[in-house]
């Protein structure tokens, strides 16, 4: 350690000691954490609207209408739209306004390819670290999905699917893997929502197989089953794009 650094540390220590003796605060004041800014809340609300198809791909987004619906001024809506454009959720067209992004087959395929890799690895790691409590929780989440399917509740089904996959990801105990997965999770829910009911019983049977492999601690089987499961979803998404009309929605039209 250099003499300068040692002297600085010594001086700091003396200052703390003096503060204790004369009653001055021992620590530097740090601002309290405040609730998320309004623009963040508006952004989150708009992302959820897009994911749950309350506004459809290709649909025109009107600032005034969004502000009224969310009970805010137009400024945070405008800020949220700018961020949504930067992240690929919204397209801002000159002289026309904002439109929900119409994803391409290539975009979806690339994202779901990455998801397959992440989910397969999460399955492997989860199977190597599972406990009885983990398995019990996995079956609880599975039952929530089966119940949502029985009631044909798309929103609850998408949420249950995301919750189950997220829990397996958390079992991996790999914070970097979880952080990367968080970047793609919302987009996956967006692509998955129109297919959730169609994927239906098959998907939840596959989930059950994955849970059994994890419960048995069979890492190789968990990888195989998770890869198959996510690839099936990827194939269905690709098929949906092929069935979709090729024309781009015009002003005011829905995809």
Buried (B, 14 or more C-beta within 10 A) or exposed (E): EEEEEEEEEEEEEEEEEEEEEEEEEEEEEEEEEEEEEBBBBBBEBBBEBBBBBEBBBBBBBBBEEBBEBBEBEEEBBBBBBBBBBEBEBBBBEEEEBBBBBBBEBEBBBEBBEBBBEBBBBBBBBBBBBBEEEBBEBBBEBBEBBBEBBEEEBBBBBBBBBBBBBBBBBBBBEBEEBBEBBEEBBBBBBBBBBBBBBEBEEEBBEBBBBBBBBBBEEBBEBBBBBBBBBBBBBBEBBBEBBEEEEEEEBEEEEEB
